[in-house]
Structure formats: structure tokens, C-alpha cells
């Protein structure tokens, strides 16, 4: 059974998408049947910072340039509904302590300056919470200027994870699709050779970019952070994949530009590689964290973008179709990446990384479209080539291989004749074609040629190579077959021909000669065919002499 990896990948994607949509459709019923009610704790909080207190509703954002501790507190109502008691809490670049009625209940110290980032935890609180006062004291571990307190959830852990999964459905689907597509493209680009300019580098670069994007997004998905307690690993995946994200794009640009522009892109590629090595070294030595060096990554991105735009402007007059396609793909990525960086430093109230995801989607969609377009174009050219090749090697009248194909086979056999146990050859030639053409017309002669061709195809189609090498001359070559079987096939040609009568009561009358390379008397394949041809002419001579005797006797 032939295994088609493209069909298997498509089936896997479709199956995953169906499961995802089925889960979404049955979400409400599943909530009623399995999960507890959960509650958003957005109201009733008292915010305390720098000696001042005030009531706030969450989420709440504020400035804290000095990286001072701050806390929030609230009292659970006595009429709280009977819900599960898992508290889901997200902390932005802060560790925290949880106090119940003034006593320390939980301490989170998962982050440090060396490994900064967001903290996602689910804390199991006591069952009796009514009337209890909860205080969360935040301890920033990184100076980010502006902090944000998110809304905690109180409920069942399974319900919270499920809720997060539904809220992150877009990210999850995005991750699934681009990761599978990326892995598939990397395999194609790495292991399949396309004899088309830029095809392999285009596919490989797009696949690598898709894989890096997928790992970057995976590390940022909220339900993944909650479900898998591997913060440090996810932190490394997030920032390392973000650092290498531009490398495949620069690889694409290397194939686009020439001259000075190509030199600039080459310098940028090496500059990005050196930046990655430097940041990894500083992080490994605990001198700077990857998060602290993010602004420098943004500077590298800005420099790379500016250089790309300059090269694009400088070479605008000689942009061919391929360069235009790459440009169309990269510009949305550049624009949305720049907007995402701007929103990051403006602390805008927008979901982190959303604009970058949009740019990635545009880039991948355009690149996949252009790859498929080029593949279809190449496929059509190959089909035309195959058609022309078949026409060049096929006799249109009989459907058999023609003399060009015969000569190709002879050259191949001559180079590898010692690899075969036996090579048998038979030459067939019609005896009465000229008389048929003269008396009944060329249409009847063509019918006679096609009739013999049909007989040869029926007898040798599964074991021999059949060629029409002249007007009424045919050659059959059999490989690795003993002479007894070969002679039996030739006798079947005689029997089948005798049973056929064409219009005007014409029968298939032919002469033939056969030879075998196993006889060991021929220095080359051409001499074996020549011997078969000589034997055919000897048979034709005997046939004419017999006909002449019949005419004399009559």
C-alpha cells in the first residue's frame, strides 16, 4: 500500500479541528453535567500602595517605577455560593504572598530577575471561605514601569483550565495549524529536491518560520502555562524562539537581493546570529535575563526592518515576480511587528502579541499561496514536458514506442548488458503491405500495421518492450527471460495473426527473425539486433520464394 504523507497530514489536521469544534459545541452541556460553577473576583477589592489605600475593581493598571511592593485585599461574603475553592491567579512580573485573615497561606517565589515573566498559578484554598479576608501582596522582580493586576478566578481547577482553553481557542488552533504546516514544509524543503530556482529555500525558510512561530505561541498560551508546571522551560522557549524568528526571513531575503543589497542582508543575518549568541551567553552567566534584553532585540528588529526597506527601495526598479512575492509576504509581517513593539512600550490595553500573530498569519498565508502557485506552475510544466516526452517516444498511429525510444533502450542495455541473465530480440516485418496499399489503399495498409501492432501488444505487453522502428517493421526485446518462453510467445503471435481477417479478407502476413544475447557470440547489443534482422530477411526471402513457387504451379 502506498503511503501518502500529504494525505496523512491533512487527515490529522482535519481530525484535530473536528475535535476542537466538537468540544466547543458541547461546552455548555459539559459545564452543567461535570463542572462546578466558577466566579470572577473582579469587585470589592481594596488596593494598598505606598501607604495609601483605595477601593478598586479588577483588572487594574498603575505606574510603579520604583518597583515597590503593593497588595490587594477583599472579604468573601457570607452568602457565597457553594463553589470549588481553587484560586486562579496571574501575576505580571511579580512574586506574591497570599494571606488568609492575616496569616500567610501561600508563597509564590517562582520568578526572579534572572528568570522574569508572568506567573500563572492555581492555589487550593480552604473549603470554608465565607467571612474570610484574603490579602495578596505582590513583590515585583523586574522594573517594567507599569503593572497590571488581573481578575482572579475562584472555582474548580478543571473548570478553570477548560475556561482558559476556550478563551485561548484561537491561539490553540493557530499553534496546531502552523506547527503541523511548518514541520511538513521543513521535511519537504530538506528532503525533496526541486529543480526550480528558489523553491527549496522558499519552502524551508517558510517551514522554519512557521515552526519558530508555533513554539513561540505555544509558550505564551495561558492554559499550557497553567496545565504544565515547567515555567523555566516555557520561558526559554518563548524568548529563544522569538530571537530566531527573523533568521528564516533573512534567509528568504538572501535569495531575493543581489549585489550591495545582498551584502547588507548577509551582514544583518550574521548580526542577528551574533546577537543571539551574545544574549544566550549573558543569560547563561546570569548577567542579564532574556526578558531584560528584549529591548535590544527590538532594536535589532528595527535595524533589520530599516535595512530591508532601504534594500527594497534601492532595488525597486529590478524587482521580478519572485522578489515581488517575497516583498508582499514580508511587508505585513514588518508592519504588524512594528505595531506590536510600539504597543508593548506604550503599555496599550491590547492583548500581548496579538498584532505579531496577525503579521505571522499574513506572512504564512501569502507564502503558502505563492508556494502553491509556483508548485502548480511547475507541475503544469512537468506535465507538458511528460506529454512532449511521451509524444517524442511514442508512435502515434499504433501507440507503441517509436524508434527514438528503441535507440534509448539500446544505449541503456549496452551500458548494463552484463546485469541481465538474458536479452532476447525479435524483428517482425509485414510481407504484403505494399500490395495492400496498391490494391486497397493506404487506409487498409494502416489497418494492417495496427493489426500486427495489436497482436504484439497482446502477446508481449506484460513481459517485453515493443517498438515500431519503421513503416512496417517492429522490434520486441525481452529481458531476463529464457529462450523457450520467448519462442513460445513468438508462436502465439503466429496463432493470433492467423485467426485475424481484415476487410477484403486480408490476413496478417509477416516475416520474423530472433536472436538472443545469451548465445555469447555478439560483442554488443547492436550486433544481436542485426543478427535478428538478418534472420528476418532470410525468412522474408523464403516467404517470397514460396509464393513464387505457388504462382508458377498455379
Buried (B, 14 or more C-beta within 10 A) or exposed (E): EEEEEEEEBEEEBEEBEEEBEEBEEEBEEEBEEEBBBBBEBBEBBBBBBEEEEEEBEBEBEEEBEEBEBBBBBBBBEEEEEEBBBBBBBBBBBBBBBBBBEEEEBBEBEBBEEBBBBBBBBBBEBEEEBEEBBBBBBBBBBBEBEEBBBBBBBBBBBEBBBBBBBBEBBEBBBBBBBBBBBBBBBBBBBEEEEBEBEBBBBBBBBBBBBBBBBBBBBBBBBBBBBBBEEEBEEBBBBBBBBBBBBBBBBBBBBBBBBEEEBBEBBBEBBEBBEEBBEEBBEBBEEEEBBBBBBBEBBBEBBEEBBEBBEEBBEBBEEEBEEBBEBBBBBBBBBBBBBBBBBEBBEEBEEEEEBBBBBBBBBBBBEBBBEBBEEBBEEBEEEEEEEEEEEEEEBBBEEBEBBBBBBBEEBBEEBEEEBEEEEBBBBBBBBBBBBEEBBEEBEEEBBBBBBBBBBBBBBEBBEEBBBBBBBEEBBBBBBBBEBBBEEBBEBBEBBEEBBEEBEBEEEBEBBBBBBBBBBBEEEBEEBEEBBBBBBEBBEEBBEEBEEEEEEEEEEE
